[in-house]
Amino acid sequence: MQTIANTCVVIPLYNEETRFDIDKFIEFNKLHPDLCFCLVNDGSTDNTPGMLAELHSKLERVEIIDLEKNQGKAEAIRSGISQMIQRNDIEHIAFIDADLSAPLETIPFLLAAAPGKSVILGSRILILGTTIVRKPFRHYVGRVFATMASETLNLPIYDTQCGAKIFSREIAEIAFNRPFKTRWLFDLELIMRIVNHTGWEKFKEIGQEVPLYEWVEKGGSKVKLSYMFKLPFDLLRVRKEYGKVKK
């Protein structure tokens, strides 16, 4: 069963000096000292490297990776996960966004909600008892994309793009073993890689989508509005690379 002690959380950071809440991170780290973190500086040009160096000097079980040039969120996460895979004491690897739209407490929440699962996908579903705060435009664009992805790839997952996911080390090796074809649809790509490896029926056994109890969208997204026009073409690239889910 998944435990905090054998789980590592990868967080990519690009110019996050003003958005990354150091106090919350330190407070959470003190409450969960057994949880490992890998913070990836993705070629930041602000004081993010200095901030991470300070955290590293104060906290245990916090590793830092410095990428000289900006590689993009997908490659930053892949760099961190690729390094964590090499550690024998790590059994599960998660990633979340640096702005903590999903709070750090999301990790133990997801582990407890899906015991024994090798793929745990956070999902931003607004239901009674949850706090999901998103700009209406981004929410509706996300739902349109989810419908397009489901139809194009035959993939019935509600929220492939949610930035809170956990994988067993073995599954992480499959999902992150090579660079992604797209910059912003890497979440979709890694799911398709796993499904293509395991088959859909097996994927349903080892995977679970879990509604988050909290997601509060923060400003400063790196995704430009103009990407909306490129998104359908990237989705077709994913379809060409991985095909459709066979059921």
C-alpha positions in Angstrom: 0.0 0.0 0.0 1.2 3.5 -0.7 2.6 5.4 2.2 4.1 8.9 2.6 7.4 7.4 3.6 8.0 5.8 0.2 6.5 8.6 -2.0 8.3 11.5 -3.7 6.7 14.6 -5.0 8.1 16.4 -8.1 7.4 20.1 -8.4 8.6 22.0 -11.5 9.4 25.7 -11.0 9.9 28.4 -13.7 10.2 32.0 -12.4 8.1 31.1 -9.3 9.9 33.4 -6.8 6.7 35.3 -6.1 4.1 32.5 -6.5 5.7 29.6 -4.6 4.5 29.7 -1.0 7.7 28.9 1.0 5.9 29.2 4.4 3.2 26.7 3.4 5.9 24.3 2.0 8.0 24.5 5.2 4.9 24.0 7.4 3.8 21.0 5.4 7.3 19.5 5.4 7.4 19.7 9.2 4.0 17.9 9.5 5.2 15.2 7.0 9.0 14.9 7.4 8.9 11.4 5.8 7.7 12.7 2.4 10.4 13.3 -0.2 10.4 16.3 -2.5 12.2 16.9 -5.8 12.1 20.6 -6.8 13.1 21.2 -10.4 14.3 24.7 -11.4 13.4 24.9 -15.1 16.0 27.5 -16.1 14.4 30.3 -14.1 15.7 33.9 -14.7 14.4 35.3 -11.3 15.6 34.3 -7.8 13.9 30.9 -7.9 17.4 29.2 -7.7 18.2 31.1 -4.6 14.9 30.3 -3.0 15.4 26.6 -3.7 18.9 26.7 -2.3 17.5 28.2 0.9 14.9 25.5 1.2 17.5 22.8 0.6 19.6 24.2 3.4 16.7 24.2 5.9 14.8 21.0 5.1 15.7 17.3 4.9 14.4 15.1 2.1 14.3 17.9 -0.4 16.3 17.5 -3.5 17.0 20.2 -6.1 17.5 19.8 -9.8 18.8 22.9 -11.8 18.2 22.9 -15.5 20.4 25.4 -17.2 17.8 26.3 -19.9 14.1 26.4 -19.8 12.8 23.1 -21.0 9.1 23.5 -20.3 6.9 22.0 -17.7 6.7 18.5 -19.3 10.5 18.1 -19.5 11.1 19.6 -16.1 8.7 17.0 -14.5 10.3 14.2 -16.6 13.8 15.3 -15.4 12.7 15.1 -11.8 10.8 11.8 -12.1 13.7 10.2 -14.1 16.0 11.0 -11.2 13.7 9.8 -8.6 13.1 6.5 -10.4 16.8 5.6 -9.7 16.2 5.6 -5.9 15.4 2.2 -4.4 13.6 3.8 -1.4 11.0 5.4 -3.6 7.9 3.4 -4.6 5.5 6.1 -5.8 6.2 9.4 -7.5 3.8 12.3 -7.7 3.8 15.7 -9.3 1.9 18.9 -8.6 2.0 22.5 -9.8 4.3 25.0 -8.1 1.4 27.5 -7.5 -0.2 24.9 -5.2 -3.6 25.2 -6.9 -3.9 21.8 -5.5 -2.5 22.1 -1.9 0.3 19.9 -0.7 -2.2 18.0 1.4 -3.5 16.6 -1.9 -0.8 14.0 -2.0 -1.7 12.1 1.2 -5.4 12.6 0.4 -4.9 10.9 -3.0 -2.9 8.1 -1.5 -5.6 7.4 1.1 -8.4 7.7 -1.5 -6.9 5.1 -3.9 -5.1 2.4 -1.9 -3.2 -0.2 -3.9 -3.5 1.8 -7.2 -0.5 2.3 -9.5 -2.1 5.3 -11.3 -3.9 8.0 -9.3 -5.3 10.9 -11.3 -6.6 14.0 -9.5 -9.8 15.3 -11.1 -11.3 18.8 -10.8 -15.0 18.0 -10.3 -17.2 20.6 -8.5 -19.4 18.5 -6.3 -21.0 19.0 -2.9 -18.2 19.2 -0.3 -15.4 20.3 -2.6 -13.8 23.7 -3.3 -13.0 23.9 -7.0 -12.3 27.5 -8.1 -11.6 28.0 -11.8 -12.1 30.9 -14.2 -15.3 30.1 -16.2 -13.4 30.5 -19.5 -10.7 28.0 -18.6 -13.3 25.6 -17.2 -15.4 25.6 -20.4 -12.3 25.4 -22.6 -11.2 22.4 -20.5 -14.5 20.6 -20.9 -14.5 21.2 -24.6 -10.9 19.8 -24.8 -11.9 16.8 -22.6 -14.7 16.0 -25.0 -12.4 16.3 -28.0 -9.8 14.1 -26.4 -12.4 11.5 -25.4 -13.7 11.3 -29.0 -10.3 11.5 -30.7 -8.6 8.9 -28.5 -11.5 6.9 -27.2 -10.3 7.8 -23.7 -13.1 8.2 -21.1 -11.3 10.2 -18.5 -12.9 13.3 -17.1 -9.8 15.4 -16.4 -6.6 14.3 -18.1 -5.0 17.7 -17.6 -5.3 18.1 -13.8 -1.8 18.9 -12.4 -2.0 16.3 -9.5 -1.0 12.8 -10.3 0.7 9.8 -8.6 2.3 6.8 -10.2 4.1 3.7 -9.0 7.8 3.7 -9.8 7.3 0.9 -12.4 4.5 2.8 -14.1 6.5 6.1 -14.0 9.3 4.4 -15.9 6.8 3.6 -18.7 5.2 7.0 -18.7 8.3 9.1 -18.6 10.9 7.1 -20.4 11.3 9.5 -23.3 10.5 13.1 -24.2 7.0 14.0 -25.0 5.8 15.0 -28.5 3.8 18.0 -27.3 4.5 20.8 -24.8 1.2 21.1 -23.1 -0.6 17.8 -23.7 2.0 15.7 -21.9 -0.6 14.6 -19.3 -2.6 13.1 -22.1 0.5 11.5 -23.6 1.7 9.8 -20.4 -1.8 8.3 -19.9 -1.8 7.0 -23.5 1.7 5.5 -23.0 0.4 3.6 -19.9 -2.8 2.4 -21.6 -0.8 1.3 -24.7 1.5 -0.7 -22.4 -1.1 -2.3 -20.1 -4.2 -2.4 -22.3 -7.4 -0.7 -21.3 -8.8 -3.5 -19.1 -5.6 -3.6 -17.0 -5.5 0.2 -16.8 -8.9 0.2 -15.3 -7.7 -2.2 -12.6 -4.5 -0.3 -11.7 -5.8 3.3 -12.2 -8.3 5.5 -10.4 -9.5 9.1 -11.0 -10.1 10.8 -7.7 -12.1 14.1 -7.3 -10.0 16.7 -5.5 -11.4 18.3 -2.4 -9.7 21.6 -3.3 -8.3 23.3 -6.4 -8.0 27.1 -6.4 -6.8 28.4 -9.7 -4.0 31.0 -9.4 -2.9 33.6 -11.9 0.2 33.6 -13.9 -0.4 30.6 -16.1 2.4 29.9 -18.6 -0.1 28.7 -21.2 -0.9 31.4 -23.7 -4.4 32.1 -24.9 -3.2 31.7 -28.5 -2.5 28.0 -27.8 -6.2 27.3 -28.2 -5.7 27.5 -31.9 -2.8 25.0 -31.8 -4.5 22.6 -29.4 -6.5 20.6 -32.0 -3.3 20.0 -34.0 -1.4 18.8 -30.9 -4.3 16.5 -30.2 -4.0 15.0 -33.6 -0.3 14.6 -33.1 -1.1 12.6 -29.9 -3.6 10.5 -31.9 -1.0 9.8 -34.6 1.7 8.8 -32.1 -0.4 6.6 -29.8 -3.5 5.7 -31.8 -6.9 5.2 -30.1 -7.7 3.2 -27.0 -8.7 -0.3 -27.9 -11.5 -1.7 -25.7 
